[in-house]
Amino acid sequence: MILEKKLESLLEPTIESMGFELWAVEYMPAGRHSTLRLFVDKESGITVDDCADISRQVSAVLDVEDPIDAAYNLEVSSPGLDRPLIKPEHFKRYQGKTVRVRAATAILGRKKFKGPMTQVSDEGIVVEVDGELYEIPFDLIDKANLVAEF
C-alpha cells in the first residue's frame, strides 16, 4: 500500500494536467508478470485513446523516476460502472447509491454487505441491508464497489 501511495503522488499531477482524475492505483507483484493498473476517470467518460495517451505520458514519468524495481506491465483503464470505492471522497460522491462491501472482520455477525449507502462520515459508512443499518468504519473495509444500476 505504501508503494501505491507513492505512485499516486508521483503520477497524479501528470494525469490531472491532462484533464483526468486518478481514481486508484493498484500494483500486483507477480515476478516478471507484475501489473501496475491505473484507474482514471473524467466526467464525460474515458475512451481507449484517452487511456493510450495517459499510458504514454505516465510511462515517461515512470521511466525517469523508476519507482518500481521489477519489470511490470502498465494498464490504464476506466474504473467502470462497478468502480472500486477507496478514498473517503469516493464514498461521499456516491452516498445514497447501492454498494457492495467486504469487511476485514465481521460486523454484527457479517462480513459482506450489499445495499444503499445511507451515510458517509469521516470515520466510515452506513449501509442498509434487509432493513438493518450497519456502520462500517473505513479501516475495516477490505473492498468496496459501486453496484451498477441500469
C-alpha positions as CSV (number, residue, x, y, z in Angstrom):
1,M,0.0,0.0,0.0
2,I,2.9,2.3,0.6
3,L,4.2,1.9,-2.9
4,E,0.7,2.6,-4.3
5,K,0.5,5.9,-2.3
6,K,4.0,6.8,-3.6
7,L,2.9,6.1,-7.2
8,E,-0.3,8.1,-6.7
9,S,1.7,11.1,-5.5
10,L,4.1,10.7,-8.4
11,L,1.5,10.2,-11.2
12,E,-1.5,12.3,-10.1
13,P,0.0,15.7,-11.3
14,T,0.6,14.4,-14.8
15,I,-2.8,12.8,-15.1
16,E,-4.6,15.8,-13.7
17,S,-2.7,18.1,-16.0
18,M,-4.2,16.1,-18.9
19,G,-7.8,16.8,-17.6
20,F,-8.4,13.4,-15.9
21,E,-8.8,12.2,-12.3
22,L,-6.6,9.4,-11.0
23,W,-9.2,7.2,-9.4
24,A,-7.0,4.5,-8.0
25,V,-3.6,2.8,-8.3
26,E,-3.2,-0.9,-8.0
27,Y,0.1,-2.8,-8.0
28,M,0.1,-6.6,-8.2
29,P,3.5,-8.0,-7.8
30,A,4.0,-11.4,-9.6
31,G,7.6,-11.7,-10.5
32,R,8.1,-11.0,-14.3
33,H,4.3,-10.8,-14.6
34,S,3.7,-7.9,-12.2
35,T,1.0,-5.4,-13.1
36,L,0.6,-1.7,-12.4
37,R,-3.0,-0.8,-13.0
38,L,-4.2,2.9,-13.1
39,F,-7.9,3.7,-12.9
40,V,-8.6,7.1,-14.4
41,D,-11.8,8.9,-14.8
42,K,-13.3,12.0,-16.3
43,E,-16.9,13.4,-16.0
44,S,-17.6,12.8,-19.7
45,G,-16.1,9.3,-19.7
46,I,-12.8,7.7,-20.8
47,T,-12.0,6.4,-24.3
48,V,-9.4,3.9,-25.4
49,D,-7.5,6.8,-27.0
50,D,-7.5,8.6,-23.6
51,C,-6.1,5.5,-22.0
52,A,-3.3,5.3,-24.6
53,D,-2.5,9.0,-24.2
54,I,-2.3,8.6,-20.4
55,S,-0.2,5.5,-20.7
56,R,2.4,7.3,-22.9
57,Q,2.6,10.2,-20.5
58,V,2.8,8.1,-17.4
59,S,5.3,5.7,-18.9
60,A,7.7,8.7,-19.5
61,V,7.3,9.7,-15.8
62,L,7.8,6.1,-14.6
63,D,10.9,5.7,-16.9
64,V,12.5,8.8,-15.4
65,E,11.6,8.2,-11.7
66,D,11.8,4.4,-11.8
67,P,9.8,3.8,-8.6
68,I,9.4,0.0,-9.2
69,D,12.4,-2.2,-9.0
70,A,11.0,-5.1,-11.0
71,A,9.6,-5.5,-14.5
72,Y,5.8,-4.9,-14.8
73,N,3.0,-4.3,-17.3
74,L,1.2,-0.9,-17.2
75,E,-2.5,-1.0,-17.6
76,V,-4.7,2.2,-17.8
77,S,-8.4,1.9,-17.7
78,S,-11.7,3.4,-16.5
79,P,-12.9,2.4,-13.1
80,G,-16.0,1.1,-14.8
81,L,-19.6,1.1,-13.7
82,D,-18.8,-1.1,-10.7
83,R,-16.0,1.2,-9.8
84,P,-13.9,0.5,-6.6
85,L,-14.5,2.9,-3.8
86,I,-11.2,3.5,-2.0
87,K,-10.9,7.1,-0.8
88,P,-13.4,8.7,1.6
89,E,-14.3,11.2,-1.2
90,H,-15.3,8.2,-3.4
91,F,-17.8,7.2,-0.8
92,K,-19.1,10.7,-0.4
93,R,-19.6,11.1,-4.1
94,Y,-21.9,8.0,-4.2
95,Q,-23.8,8.4,-0.9
96,G,-27.3,7.1,-1.5
97,K,-26.2,4.6,-4.1
98,T,-26.1,0.8,-3.8
99,V,-22.7,-0.5,-2.8
100,R,-21.1,-3.9,-2.2
101,V,-18.7,-4.0,0.7
102,R,-16.5,-6.7,2.2
103,A,-15.3,-6.1,5.7
104,A,-11.9,-7.4,7.0
105,T,-13.6,-8.6,10.2
106,A,-17.2,-9.5,11.0
107,I,-19.5,-6.6,11.9
108,L,-22.6,-7.8,13.8
109,G,-22.0,-11.3,12.5
110,R,-21.4,-10.5,8.8
111,K,-18.6,-9.6,6.5
112,K,-20.4,-8.9,3.3
113,F,-22.9,-6.1,2.7
114,K,-24.9,-5.0,-0.3
115,G,-27.4,-2.2,-0.1
116,P,-27.8,1.6,-0.2
117,M,-25.0,3.6,1.4
118,T,-27.2,5.8,3.6
119,Q,-24.5,7.8,5.3
120,V,-20.9,8.7,4.9
121,S,-18.8,10.3,7.7
122,D,-15.1,11.0,8.2
123,E,-14.9,7.6,10.1
124,G,-16.9,5.3,7.8
125,I,-20.1,4.5,6.1
126,V,-23.6,3.2,6.9
127,V,-25.1,0.5,4.6
128,E,-28.7,-0.7,4.8
129,V,-29.1,-4.4,4.3
130,D,-32.5,-6.0,4.6
131,G,-33.8,-3.1,6.7
132,E,-30.9,-3.2,9.1
133,L,-28.3,-0.4,9.3
134,Y,-24.6,-1.4,9.5
135,E,-21.9,1.1,10.5
136,I,-18.7,0.1,8.7
137,P,-15.5,2.0,9.7
138,F,-13.2,2.8,6.8
139,D,-10.3,0.9,8.4
140,L,-12.4,-2.3,8.4
141,I,-13.3,-2.1,4.7
142,D,-11.4,-4.7,2.8
143,K,-13.1,-4.0,-0.5
144,A,-16.0,-1.8,-1.7
145,N,-17.5,-1.3,-5.1
146,L,-20.4,0.7,-6.5
147,V,-23.2,-1.6,-7.8
148,A,-24.1,-0.7,-11.4
149,E,-27.7,0.4,-11.7
150,F,-29.5,0.2,-15.1
